[in-house]
Amino acid sequence: MEETSAHNPSLELKQKHNVATTLNYWDDPGDGSCPPPIFIGRGRVTNKRPHRPHGFVVMDIAGEEDKYSLDTHGFQYCRHESSEKEFIDEEAIRSVYYEECRNLLKDITGASHIHIFNHKVRRGPTQWHHLGLQGNNLANRGPVTRTHVDQSYAGAELRLRWEFPDPKEADELLGRRYQIINIWRPIETILKDPIAVADANSVPDSDLVAAPMVEEDFNGESWVVRHNPDHRWHFKYRMTSEDVLLIKCFDSDRSLARRALHSAFEDPAYREERSRQSIEVRCLVLY
């Protein structure tokens, strides 16, 4: 008789938790108009860009993490234990956790300097940016359920020049290789609203649309994404607090994977779970 996973725990562990779901793409009006800007500041985020859901199967890569890397696919999973556990104390995040992140990225990339420019802790509900939440929705920040890349190619330079305002220093840094990489970590094991990343090789530049983003006084630019059924989406099922996902948002080296689309998505099996908790740290990686 053929063994089934119900009677064989080791076989069950080998099974993949692929998820049939929808991912939200930029609803391009087709008239060449620029996507509306996102505004972040004064305790609020406003995002009125129209998106439309499209069906995909997000493939579980658990057990095969070593097949994917920043240079080949635009994302990479690794194991790393942090001394921070709750991520409530802002000062501890900026001192202790930032230093852990710098050391982790240096070890993985070989970069000479890691400049961290901000972080986001997410503990809120799925549709947080559409909810009033007593007038302060950033305090209830939740997962972003729209396909995107945090910086466009032009937006990466805008960010670097903002962080290094001396024009001579910025020009020197722009003359060398640099990257923007997000370090994404669960605070608790992820069941509801996991994060998906798309293989950079499956996403041509023609699917990306530059979109303005205003954060406090910084005028940046991100990518929104046109739907393409050939995009290949992946995630790691049941990420724990010791599972770290590195997401490449930009790489000045054009011979390698340059960016990875990402988005939270709904796993119907865990729709009723409590809101997920995660932290992402945004880094300029300098060589």
C-alpha positions in Angstrom: 0.0 0.0 0.0 1.3 3.5 -0.8 2.2 5.5 2.2 0.4 8.8 2.7 1.5 11.9 4.6 -1.2 11.3 7.2 0.6 8.2 8.4 4.2 9.3 7.6 5.3 12.5 9.3 8.6 12.6 7.4 6.8 12.5 4.1 4.5 15.3 5.2 7.5 17.5 6.0 8.7 17.0 2.4 5.4 18.2 0.9 5.3 21.7 -0.4 2.7 24.3 0.8 2.2 26.0 -2.6 -0.6 28.5 -2.4 -3.2 29.4 -5.0 -4.0 33.1 -4.3 -4.3 36.5 -5.9 -1.6 39.2 -6.2 -2.6 42.8 -6.8 -1.0 44.6 -9.8 -1.1 48.2 -11.0 -4.3 48.7 -12.9 -2.7 50.6 -15.8 -5.3 52.9 -17.5 -3.3 52.6 -20.7 -3.2 56.3 -21.4 0.4 56.8 -20.4 -0.5 58.7 -17.2 1.8 58.5 -14.2 0.6 56.5 -11.2 -0.7 58.7 -8.3 2.0 59.3 -5.7 2.1 57.7 -2.3 2.3 60.1 0.6 3.9 59.0 3.9 4.1 61.4 6.8 2.4 63.1 9.7 1.4 59.7 11.0 -0.4 58.6 7.9 0.2 56.8 4.6 -2.1 57.6 1.6 -2.1 55.2 -1.3 -4.8 55.8 -3.9 -3.2 53.8 -6.8 -5.7 51.5 -8.5 -4.8 47.8 -8.4 -6.4 44.7 -9.7 -6.1 41.1 -8.4 -4.7 38.4 -10.6 -4.5 34.7 -9.9 -1.1 33.0 -9.2 0.3 30.0 -7.5 3.0 31.1 -5.1 5.6 28.3 -4.8 6.9 27.2 -1.5 10.7 27.0 -1.6 11.2 25.6 2.0 14.0 23.1 1.9 15.4 24.5 -1.3 16.5 27.9 -0.1 20.0 27.4 -1.4 18.8 27.4 -5.0 18.0 31.2 -4.8 20.5 34.0 -4.3 20.6 37.8 -4.5 22.8 37.8 -7.6 20.8 35.1 -9.5 17.2 35.7 -8.5 17.2 39.0 -6.6 16.3 37.5 -3.2 17.9 35.2 -0.7 16.9 33.3 2.4 19.2 32.8 5.4 19.2 31.7 9.0 20.1 34.3 11.6 19.2 34.6 15.3 18.8 38.1 16.6 19.3 39.2 20.2 16.2 41.3 19.7 13.0 39.4 20.2 10.0 41.8 20.4 11.2 44.8 18.4 9.3 47.3 20.6 12.2 49.5 21.8 13.1 51.9 19.0 16.5 52.7 20.5 17.4 49.0 20.8 16.3 48.5 17.1 18.5 51.3 15.9 21.6 50.3 17.9 21.6 46.6 18.6 19.6 45.3 15.6 21.0 47.7 13.1 24.5 46.5 14.0 23.4 42.9 13.6 22.0 43.7 10.2 25.2 45.5 9.0 27.3 42.5 10.0 24.9 40.0 8.4 24.9 41.9 5.0 28.6 42.4 5.1 29.1 38.7 5.6 26.8 37.7 2.8 27.7 40.4 0.2 31.3 41.3 1.0 30.3 44.9 0.9 32.6 47.4 2.6 29.9 49.6 4.2 26.2 49.2 5.0 24.2 52.4 5.5 20.8 51.8 7.0 18.3 54.5 6.2 15.1 53.3 7.9 13.1 50.4 9.2 9.4 49.4 9.3 7.7 47.3 12.0 4.4 45.8 10.9 1.8 44.5 13.4 -1.4 45.9 11.9 -4.3 44.5 9.9 -4.1 43.5 6.2 -5.9 46.6 4.8 -4.3 49.0 7.2 -3.7 51.9 4.8 -7.4 52.0 3.8 -8.6 52.2 7.4 -9.0 55.3 9.5 -7.5 53.7 12.6 -8.2 56.8 14.7 -6.4 59.1 12.2 -3.0 57.4 12.7 -2.6 54.5 10.4 1.2 54.4 10.5 1.0 53.4 14.1 -1.0 50.4 12.9 1.2 49.6 9.9 0.4 46.2 8.4 1.5 44.2 5.4 1.6 45.7 1.9 -0.6 43.6 -0.4 0.4 45.3 -3.7 3.2 44.1 -6.0 6.0 46.6 -6.0 9.7 47.4 -5.7 10.7 50.1 -3.2 13.0 52.0 -5.5 13.0 52.4 -9.3 16.5 52.6 -10.9 16.2 56.4 -10.8 14.7 56.2 -7.3 17.8 54.3 -6.0 20.0 57.3 -7.0 17.5 59.7 -5.4 17.8 57.7 -2.2 21.6 57.6 -2.2 21.9 61.4 -2.9 19.4 62.0 -0.1 21.4 59.9 2.4 24.7 61.4 1.2 23.9 65.1 0.5 27.5 66.1 -0.3 27.5 66.0 -4.1 31.1 65.1 -4.3 30.7 62.1 -2.0 27.5 61.0 -3.7 29.1 61.2 -7.2 32.0 59.1 -5.9 29.6 56.4 -4.5 27.6 56.4 -7.7 30.8 55.6 -9.6 31.1 52.3 -7.7 28.7 49.4 -7.4 25.9 49.9 -4.9 22.7 48.1 -4.0 19.6 48.6 -1.9 18.6 45.5 0.0 15.8 45.1 2.5 16.3 42.7 5.5 12.9 41.2 6.2 12.3 39.2 9.4 9.3 37.7 11.1 8.8 38.7 14.8 6.7 35.6 15.3 6.2 32.6 13.0 4.4 33.8 9.8 1.0 32.1 9.0 -1.3 35.0 7.9 -0.2 37.3 5.0 3.2 35.8 4.2 5.6 37.7 1.9 6.2 36.6 -1.7 9.1 37.5 -4.0 9.3 37.2 -7.7 12.3 35.7 -9.6 14.0 38.7 -11.2 14.6 36.6 -14.3 10.8 36.3 -14.9 10.2 40.1 -14.8 11.3 42.2 -17.7 11.9 45.9 -17.2 8.9 46.6 -19.5 6.6 45.4 -16.8 7.8 48.1 -14.4 6.3 51.6 -14.2 8.0 54.4 -12.3 5.8 55.9 -9.6 6.4 58.9 -7.2 6.6 58.4 -3.5 6.8 61.2 -1.0 8.0 60.4 2.5 8.2 63.3 4.8 10.5 65.7 2.9 12.0 63.0 0.6 10.7 62.8 -2.9 11.5 59.3 -4.1 10.4 56.9 -6.9 9.4 53.3 -6.8 8.1 50.7 -9.3 4.6 49.6 -9.7 4.0 46.5 -11.8 1.9 45.6 -14.8 0.4 42.1 -14.7 2.3 39.4 -16.5 1.3 35.7 -16.1 4.9 34.7 -16.6 6.0 36.2 -13.3 7.3 33.4 -11.0 6.4 33.9 -7.4 8.0 32.2 -4.4 7.8 32.2 -0.6 9.0 30.2 2.4 6.2 28.5 4.3 6.1 29.1 8.1 9.1 31.5 8.3 10.2 31.8 12.0 12.0 34.7 13.7 15.3 33.0 12.8 14.4 33.1 9.1 15.6 36.2 7.2 14.6 37.2 3.7 17.0 39.5 1.8 15.1 41.4 -0.9 17.2 43.3 -3.5 15.5 46.5 -4.6 18.3 47.8 -6.7 21.7 46.8 -8.0 23.9 49.1 -10.2 25.6 46.0 -11.7 23.5 45.3 -14.8 24.9 41.8 -15.3 23.1 40.4 -12.3 19.6 40.2 -11.0 18.8 43.9 -10.3 15.5 43.9 -8.4 12.8 41.5 -6.9 9.1 42.3 -6.9 7.5 41.6 -3.6 4.1 41.6 -1.9 2.3 40.2 1.0 -0.5 37.7 -0.1 -3.4 35.9 1.5 -3.0 32.2 2.3 -6.7 31.1 2.5 -5.7 28.4 5.0 -4.8 31.1 7.6 -7.2 33.8 6.8 -8.6 33.9 10.3 -5.2 34.0 12.1 -4.2 37.2 14.0 -2.2 39.9 12.1 1.3 39.0 11.3 4.3 40.7 12.9 7.5 41.5 11.0 10.3 44.0 10.7 12.2 45.2 7.6 15.4 47.2 7.6 16.3 49.1 4.4 20.0 49.3 3.6 22.3 51.0 1.1 25.0 48.5 0.4 28.3 50.1 -0.7 31.3 48.6 -2.3 
